Amino acid sequence: MDTIIHFFQTYQPLRHLVVAVLILFVGRWLARRISGFIERAMERTGIEATVTKFTSNMAYVAILVFVILMALGQVGVQTTSLLAVIGAAGLAIGLALQGSLANFAAGILIIIARPFKLGDFISAAGVQGTVQEIQIFTTVVHTADNLRHIVPNAQLTGDVITNYSANETRRIDLTIGVSYNDDVSYVKQVLIDLVTEDPLVLEAPAPFVGLSDFGDNSMNFVIRVWVNRLDFRTVRFGLPEKIKQTFDAQGITLPYPQRDVHLRNGAFPPPVQQHLASDLKQKESME
């Protein structure tokens, strides 16, 4: 022990080097343990995996930077000057990478505020699809036709984000036109029976059916029903088909655009009347 003590007293630079290496090893071990502890603690509290991983990684990097500065101080490096150089270099890099830093800041906001999470169906920045990955600089979105969009986070946070998966229920609005010859009360009752008998339509809030307006060719009924989020597409595309089949069975008419033209004698010049008469005779001969 006396020999070891004498050795370190004699060779002080080597002693500082050994201490610096020990600080690096111990500090790295502590950084891993602390970041792992933070990750496990956040997982037990039910925090999202993306936020947990990001926080633990940031804690690991911060502790490791502190440990490296301590080790450099042991071998005689002026950490104050080093910090000044790092700060100046960081400022220059920040000015050169403004767009990337904006995406980085936006990624942190997305992770903290969580306007959407993995698996949500969103519409933002001109892209509509399912969120597959939330990264620091970009977010990966898969569209319904299986395209992969990599969207910068700054564009997401700078635009209106519509999250279709945020709520467990959604409302479906349909407008159905019927002929003016059909009975309003009868049509309304048929539509009410149709939506209330659908097992995928929720009872609360109650379905709504009402005559909304009078169109050029039809009376327009509005149908509003609430469904579970997972049943939205099934009801949205299945309900119109059921309405058409029910109207055919009940004799209710779904009108199409049409116009009645009434001709009176003298309404057109003689050449035009002759032309119309010849067309009419030709059509009758063809029939």
N, C-alpha and C positions, 0 to 999 in steps of 0.2 A: 504494500500500500504506500510505504514511504517512497519507493522507487517511482510508482505511478504519479504520486503528487509532485515529486521532484521533476519528472518528465514534463508534466503540464506547466509547471512553473518556469522551466527552462525554455520550452518551445511554446510561447504564448500564441503565435499565429496558428499553429496546429491545433491548439486547444480551442480557439475560436471556431476553427473549421469543423472540429468534431462536434462542438455545441450546436453549430448551425445545422449540421446534418441531423443531429438528434431532434432539433426543433422541427425540421421538415418532416421527419418520419412521425414523430408524436403528433404534430399539428395535422398532418394528413389523416392519421388514424382518428383523431378527435373530430375532424371535419366530417368524415364518413359516419361516425357514430351519431353526431348531432343531427346531420341531415336525415339519417335513417330514423332517428327518434321523432323528428318533426313530421316525417312522412307517415309513420305509423300512427302518431297522435291525430293527424288530420284525417286519416282513413277511418279511425274509430269514431270520429265525430260526424262521419257521413259526407265530408266535403268531396266535391267532384274530383276524379282522378287527374284531370288536366291541371287544375289548380294545385293539387297536392304535389304532383311531380315538379311543376314549375317552382313552387316555393322551396321545396327541398333542394333542388339544384342551385337556386340562387343563394341559399344559406351555405351550401358547400363551397361555392365559388368565393363568397365573401370571406369565409373563414380561411380559405386557402390563400387568398391574397394577403390577408393579415399575417398569416404564418410566414409567407415568403418574405414580407417586409421585415419581420423580426429576424429571420435567418440572415438576410442581407446586412442588417445592422450588426450582427455578431461578427461578420467577416470584415467590417470596417467600411462598408458602403454607406455614404451619406443618404439616408432615406429621405431627408427633407428635400434635397436637390432632385432626387429621383421622383418624388411625388410631384414636384413642380414640372419636371420634364413630361411625366405621364399626363399631367393635367393639360399642358400645352398641346401635346400630341392628341389627346382626346378631343380638345376643342377643334383642332384642324380636321381630324377625322369626322367629327360631328358635322362640321360645315360641308364637308365633301359628301357625306352620306345622309343628307337631310331626309330624303325619301325613305331610306331604310330605317332611320330612326323614328320617323313618323309611323311606319308600319310596326316597329317594335313597340312604341308607346300604345298604339291601337291594339296590338295583341295583348298587352298587359291589361288594358281596359276591358277587352272581351273576356279575359280569364277571370278578372275580378267581378265585373258587373254581370257577366253571364247572360247576355240577351238571348243566347241560344246555347245548346249543348250538343254533344255528339248524338247523331241519329235524328235530330230535328229537321223538319222540312221547312225551309225558309225561302224568302224572296228578297234579294237585296243586290245593289250594284249591278242591276241588269241580269242577274243569274237567279234561277229558281231550281232548287234541288235539295238533296239530303246532305247534311254536314257529315263528312267522313273523318276529317282531321282538323284540329285547331292548333296551329303552330304559332311561333312567336312572330313571324313576319307575314305569313299567309294562312288562309283557310281553304281547305280542299272541299269542294262541293260536287256531288254526283247528281246529274240531272236525270229526269225520268227516262230519257232515251239513252242512258248509260254513257254520257259524256262526262269527262273529268275536268272541272274548272278549278284553277288555282287562283284565288282572288286575294289581292293585297288587303291586309287588315284595315289600312287607312281608308280604303274605298267603302268597306263595310260600315265602319263607324261613322263615316261622313254621309251615309245615305239612310233612307228609311228602311228599317228591317221589319219585314213581316214574318212572324213565326207562326206557321200553321199548326205546329205541334205543341204550342204553349198551353192550350186549354183542352180539357178532356171532351168537351162537346162543341159542336158547330151547327150553324143554321144553314138550311138550304132554301133558297128562294127560286120559285118557278113561276112563270107567267104562261097561262094556257088560254088560247082564244077559241071561242065557240061561236056558232052561227047565231044571228039575231032571231032566227026562227025557233030556237030552243028555249025551254022554260028555265028562267034564272034560278028559281028555288030548287028545281029538280037537279040541275047541273051542280049547284053548290052542295046539295046533300050527297050526290054521288061522289064528289071529290072528298068530302069529309069522311064518308064511310071508307073510301079507298085508303086514305092516309092513316086513319085510326086503326085499321085492321092490319097495317104493315107492322110486323114484330120488331123491325129495326128502328122505327120512329118512336121517340121518347114521348111519354105521357106528360111530363113536366120539363120545360114549358109546353103547354098544350099547343097542338097544331092549329094553324090559322088558315082559313079559306075565305076569300071575299072578292066581290066584283070591284075591280080597281078603276077601269075606264072603258070608254066606248071608242074602239078603233074604227078605221075606215071600212074594214071588212069583217070585224069580229067584236064580240064582247070579251074583254080580257079579265080573267080571274087570276088572282095572286094566291100562291100556295107557299106557306112558310112552315117548315117543320124542323125540329131539332133532333140531331142524331149524335151518337158517339163518334169521336174523331176517327176511329178505325173503320167505321161503317160509312164514312162520308161518300166515298166513290161508289160503293155498292148502291146506296140509295139515290145518289145524284144521277146515275145513269140508268138505274133500274126503274125508278118511279115514272119517268116519261113513257117508257114502254108499257107499263101497267095502265097508265092513263089512256093511251091509244087503244089498247085491247079492250078496256072497260067501255070506252066511248063507242067503239064499234059494236059491242054486245048490247049496249043500251040505246043505240040509235041516235047518239049525240054527234053532231057534225063538227069536224075540225075544218074551218073554212080556209080557202086559199085566196090570194089577191085576185079580184075580178072587177070588171066595170061594165055596166049596162049602157049601150049607146042607142038612142031613139032617133030615128030619121023621120023627118016630115017632108011632104011634097013642097018643092020650092026652096028647100034649105040649101041645095047645091045647084050650081049652074047646070044646064042641060048636058054638056059633055061629061061632067062628072057623074050625073045620074045615069047616063048611058053606060059608062064604064062600070059603075056599081051593079047595074042590072045585068050586064054581061058576066061579071064575076059571079053573081048569084046564080044565074042559069048554069054556068059551068060547074059550080059546086053541086047544084041539084042533079045534074047529069052524072057527075062522078059518084054521087050517093046511090 
